[in-house]
Amino acid sequence: MKKTLTFLLGLAAYFAVFTSAHAQLLIQDDSTYNTAAEMLLANELFESGEPFAEALGYDLDELDPMVPDAPDSMSYTMGIESYEYSRYLLNTLTGRSAMGLHMMWSPVIMANAAMQPDTFDGMFTGGVQNGYKEDDMLMMMIGIFSMNANQPPPANAWPQFADFAFGNNNLPQPVEADFASNFGSTRWDRTKMNKTLNLAAMGQSMWKQYWWSQDMLSAFHDGDDNGIEADGTNSPDFEDSPFFDPDNNIYYGGNNLDGYIGQVLTAVAINKAKFIISSLAYDGTSLGGVDPATYDPSAGIKYFPTAIAVTESPVISGLPPQASDLTVVDATSQLFDQISFLLATLGYRNMMNPNDNSDAAHLAYHEAFDGYPFPADMATTGVPGPFNLMMGASKVTFLNMMVMHFDSDAGTFVDEASLDGSGAPVKGDVITAENAGYMLVVLRDFLREFAGTPLYDMANNGLVAQANFILNNFADANGGFYNSYTVGSGADASAKTLAANAALIRGLYAAYEATGNTDYLDAANNGYNFLINNFYVPGEHVFHTTMNDNTAVYTPWNLAILAGALREAKLVGEQSGPDQIYTRVFKTVYDQMILSEAQPTGEEGSDSDGDGVPYIVGGTKPFVFAASGVYQIPPVSTRFVEAAKWNIRAYPNPVSEELYIDLTLDRAAEVQITLYELSGKSLLSTEKTLSAGKQTLGFSLGELPAGDYVARISVGGEPVGIRKISVMH
């Protein structure tokens, strides 16, 4: 029997790589700030930063921000740019922007201030009494953190414990040269903010606060700013005491700045979680608190609605305004809100766990949560501490997700829910791919933290049901994943999006990690290959954001999810090439979407590092990503040129039994040819290390059934040609 291989579109030039100048990403919206999306991006960039680079075996000590792309592009992109961009994003929101409620009016500060005598007023604010003790309490806390870390605090910071949902990030003044130590010139215009509290915004920023605080407080340092690894015997504290010893030359945090920032972020997160469960729980009628120790949703649901408007009132000159009214303006429970908050509380629960002695990092955390600078757990003191707060907030959020968002009959979570007049849950019928994917991520984390508890089986059943629902209902017979599914109706048949496919890949890898079920791993790997074969444009180093649409619109949302999918495809799926693709796309897209940068990413002024990102000083754009950017992907006929760098030729055409690939290499490299089903399932593959010069690699087609397939040619792990082919008998 004879096979004939016919190239669809009939252009062998498709295998050649792009040789002319790349198109440029054009910023579409550089003013609109979406807190939840920007912070999701910050979280995924963090995980795709130093942790990703270290997992790949890079020595981060070799990196210097002032020497771009050395020792190589991948290590620099991950260990410097991705990592530091994530720091920029959090620092901008929680210390500079004023996009939220000031820490002076946070629950713990106000409660502690109320316990102080009248003489406390003015004690930490220059001796001038103003009728308020909260500002003194805040300054005392900041002074303690500064002493513990041997680091002076910045001037004009705006630490906030509750973040607003939206704002305009255009600065009303140019950034001054002392911006690193004086935050005043980086303040946003508070009159242009949407002063609405949203759980996804607060949860994603708190998840980012967790990532940084667990990183920053995972070691100690000495008076010369040299790092010290915790070993269970060394401590910043007095012997047999939780209190800081200023004379033993050991400080909290891996260095001065990390120790200070890590403490501040942890304090902010504790107050945020306390505020949410004590003030933002809703019973369908009014806002109030929920007691995690006694909470049972069957006795009356108290959940966290998606939008609460804030009315601020001035206090006195020189003090930040205080929230005087909170009004529910959208009472629905949104699944991504709950996912975001739960990711954060689970992270902090792990960090604060007094029983975890698994590594040096947790030995260091114990010194921070032993009673000073943060309270110890209830088992030690008899009073609930931060660990119990995070445990309880996780429990409440998880139970509400199961009761309000899990459709047990359909076997899936749904995006939206509310309460009827009697207080019973009313579930929606739509589940989006993004929520389905990240639901698997948060359930994986929940299983890790709640192993051995009565909630474990409930969470495991929910994870398995959701993963199976994805396999059975989101997977398209022609490959890839639908954007959403409506229970009782079916899948959304609109053009597939990058965010939807990347989110389900991200989630299925998490499901595999949680269960060991290789069906989830196979589906994730197939999804990854479908993503690369149908969305990635090798010659441009970009992704389509909607399948077959050459106008790619990038946002913090889809860039965040893409970063997560590529990282997990490499680390969990063990795929070849995601790290290289991430690096290439980062240069083409991510680098062009951030609005300013500074020394941590190699910028000394103007655009000294030549990456197209302006220096923050003198400008009016902060360290955030644009809300949207457009990249016009050239059509195939102009995107690839015959006889370009690789000089690739596939022949004969038509072909019987075996395809031959000619290509010219400028260096010795591993060349791989892989044939896929349209679904992304790998069928046949051959690879060989070839020397420089013109080479030929044969590829046997075996006994493939007639039909359409995708061939991918990679050099050194990166795709250089992707082609749909047709096998005919």
C-alpha positions, 0 to 999 in steps of 0.5 A: 500500500502506498502513502502520499504526503501532501503539504497543506497550503503547498508551501515548502517555504513554511519550514524556513525561518523569519529573516527580516525585521520582526513586527513590533508590539504596539501598546494599545492601553497603557492607562487602565490598571486591573489589580487581579490581572496584574497580580496574577501576572506577578505571581506567574512571573515569580514562579517562572523567575528564579525558582524556574531557573534554579529548577533547570540547574542555573547558578543564579550567582552568575547573573548580573543585572547590568550584563544582559543575557549573560551567561545566557539568555534563558538564565537572564530572562528567568533569573533577572527579568521575570523575577524582578518584574514580579517584584516591580509589580508588587512593590508598585501596588502595595507600597507606592500606588495608594491603590487601597486602604492604608495600613493605619486603619487595618484591623490589628493596628486599630485593635492594638492602638485601642489598648494603649493609654492616652499617653501613647498618642505622639510617642512614635510620631515626633511627640505631637498628639493628634487625637489618634494612636493608630499612626503611632502604632503603625510607626512603632511596628515599622520601627520594629521591622526596621530594627529586626532587619537592620534596614531603614524604611523608605519615605512616603510609603503607602502600605495598604491592607486592602487593594482596590480593583481598578485604577488609572496608572498614569502618574500625576507627576514625573518620577524623581531620582530618589524614587527607590528610597522615597516613594512620594513621586511614584504615587498614583492619582487617587481620584482616578481609582475605582474604590471597589474591593474585590476578592480576586484583587486582594487575593492575588496581591496577597498570594504575591505577598506570600511568594515574596515573604516566604522567599525573603524570610527564608534565611537570616543575615548578619550586620555586613548583609551576608546571608546565613542559613537557618539550621535550628540552632541559630536565631536572631532572638535571645536564647530561650526567648522569642524576642529579637536580640540586637547584639547577636549580629543575626537579623531576620531575612536573607539580607537587610532589604529582604528582611524588612520587606518580608516582615511588612508584606507578612503584616499586610497579609495578616491584616488583609486576611483578618479584614476579609473574614471579620468584615467582608463576609456576606449572608445575603443581607449584610456584611459582617464577620465569620468565625472559622472555628465554628463555621458550618455553611449548612447553618447559614452561608457567609461568603465573600461577594465580588464587589464592595464599594468603599466610601472614604472620609478624611480624618485630619490633615496629614493622615490617610482617609479612613473607610467610613462605609462598605456597600455591596454593589455586586453580591455574586460569588465569583469562582476566581475570587475564591480561588485567588484568596484560597491560593494566598491563605494556603501559601501562608498556612504552609509558611507559618506551619509550626510543625513543618521542619522540612527545610532550612526555610521553615526553620527560619520561618519558625523564628518569625512566628514564635511570638515575635515579630508575629504571634505564635499559633494557638497550640502554643499560646491558647490564642489564635495566631496568624497560622490559625487565621490562615487555616481558618480562612482557607477552611471557610473559603473552601467550604463556600466553594464546595457549597456554592460553586460545585455542581455535584450532578455535573461534576464541575465547579461553576463560575458564578453563584448567589443566594436566594431569598431563603439563603440557599445557594443558586448556582450558575451553569457556566464554567470557563476554561481559566477557572476550571484550570486554576481550580485544579491548581488551588485544589492541589495546594489544598490537598497538600495543606489539609492532608489528614483532615476531614476536608481532604477527601472532599477536596480530592473528590472535587479535583478528580471530578473537575479534571475528568470533566475537563477531559470529557467536555472541554477537549475538542475532537479536532484538538485543543480545548474549548473556552467554556462549557455550559452545563445542560447545553454544551461547549462554547464553539467560538474560536479557541483562545490562548488563555483557555488552552494554557489554563487547562494545560496548567491545571491538568499538570496540577491534577497529575501532581496531586493524583499521579493519574497519567491520563491527566499528564497525557492530556496536559502534554497533548494540550501543550503540543496542540498549543505550540503547533496551533498558536506558536509562531516560531519565526516571530517568537509570539503566540496567537491569542485567538486561534487563526487570528493574526491580530494578537492582543496581549494582556496581563491576564493571558500573559500570566496564564501562558507563563504558567503553562510553559513553565509547568510543561517543562517542569512537570510534563518534561517537554522539550523546548518550553523554557526556550520558547518562554525566553524568546516570547519574553523578549518579543512580548513581555519586555515590550509590555512593561511600562518602565524599569530600573537598576534591578533589571539592568536599566541605568537611564533612558534605555541603557540596556537596549530592551526598549523599556524606558527608565522610570526616572523622569517619566510618568509610567510606573512599574506595571504592564500595559493593559493591552498590546497588539502584535500584527502577525504577518501572513505565512507568505511574508513571515517565512522566506525560502532558503533562509537561515536553516535552508530547510527543504522537505522532499519528495512531495508527494512522498512514499513511506519516508520523508527527508528533511534537508537543512543547513546548520550554522553549528552542531545541534540536535535536530528533532522531527515529530509528527502529531495528531491534530489533538496534540498527541505525539505519534512519531519522532526522530532526533539526531545531533548533526554537525554544522553544514548541510545535513539530511535527516530521514523520517519514516512515516510507518503505517499512519492511517490516512488523515491530517497531521502536524509535523514539527521541526525543532533545532536545539529544542526550539521549533523552527517549522510547524506544518500541517500535513496530509497522509493519503493512501 
